Amino acid sequence: MEDTGRPEIVVVTGASGGIGRATAIAFAKRGAHVALLARGLDGLEGARRDVEAAGGKALVIPTDVAYYEQVETAADQVENELGPIDVWVNNAMVSIFSPFSKITPEEYRRITDVTYHGVVYGTMAALKRMQPRDRGSIVQVGSALAYRGIPIQSAYCGAKHAIQGFTESLRAELVHDKSNIRLAMVQLPGVNTPQFSWVKNNLPGKPKPTGPIYQPEVAADAIVWAAYNEPRELNLGLVTDVVILGNKVLPGIGDFYLGKTGFEAQQMEEPDDPNRPHNMWEPVPGDFGAHGRFDDKAKDRSLQFWLRTHRPLVTMVGTGVSAVTLALARKGK
């Protein structure tokens, strides 16, 4: 990122909890000024405290990213109060755990508007300000589900697939324009976030991520790294690599396997309360923080990510090991 001699200005959508909350904190640890966009005031105020405790400056802007006007107004406020936007992270999402046959058209539209159109609108607002300066970084928070749809999350999977296609198209346009704006997409595995406590659920059991599960800080580190290193796409976790590659090679086996196991794998044995609040239309009151209820199962590091982000060191060690092995082999002849 270009050294401007001032704190970096970062926008994070969906910043009130989960991955967005952890990402805002990670940027704050770098001394950034972070604009926090989300709907829930309780979570936003909690994120403000976390960002400031981490050494950053926070700007809370209640925003529903499903509405372009709200996103555009938020972007104006960021530039007026903090300065030119350097990094924009599109992370906001809503979902539903439900068979397709039990999802209403209104719910499908809402999930698409937040999870997909929210990314489009955020990217529009960011580019509107970054293109005249010919600098900046946009990170789309994706998922292994951008390539491999799974049962009972058809709306969410469809939105993530759409983000992937949209980002590829935009990337090609930026190449055509010889733009210096960075554009990356981070494909995530299952993450221990509060979404499983507030997502709408039409299943009997409490929803859960499929394993292996990672802590939100691991996802946040990947997002921050992508913002500065601009990988075309960054897959976090070996399971993400396996899912994406497996779907390219043997998609029919994925269909069969997920059809047999996908319903049970995303539910806990503990029954869910069908009347509990969910965040489809309005945020659930309270500050849920970054972590969900799976701390005892979540990994706090990824060897695959470390190897990906330390390639020169890995190459050097690998070359050294190969040289020593070759020398020993020749000596033994």
QUISULBEL-V470362 format. One record per helix or strand of 3 or more residues. SS is the DSSP state (H for helix, E for strand). FROM is the first residue (numbers start at 1). LEN is the number of residues. If there is no record, write none. Layout:
BEGIN
ss & from & len
SS & FROM & LEN
SS & FROM & LEN
END
This chain:
BEGIN
ss & from & len
E & 9 & 5
H & 18 & 11
E & 33 & 6
H & 41 & 13
E & 57 & 6
H & 68 & 14
E & 87 & 4
H & 100 & 3
H & 105 & 26
E & 137 & 7
H & 144 & 3
H & 154 & 23
E & 182 & 7
E & 190 & 3
H & 195 & 4
E & 205 & 3
E & 213 & 3
H & 216 & 14
E & 233 & 3
H & 238 & 12
H & 251 & 15
E & 267 & 5
H & 303 & 7
H & 311 & 21
END
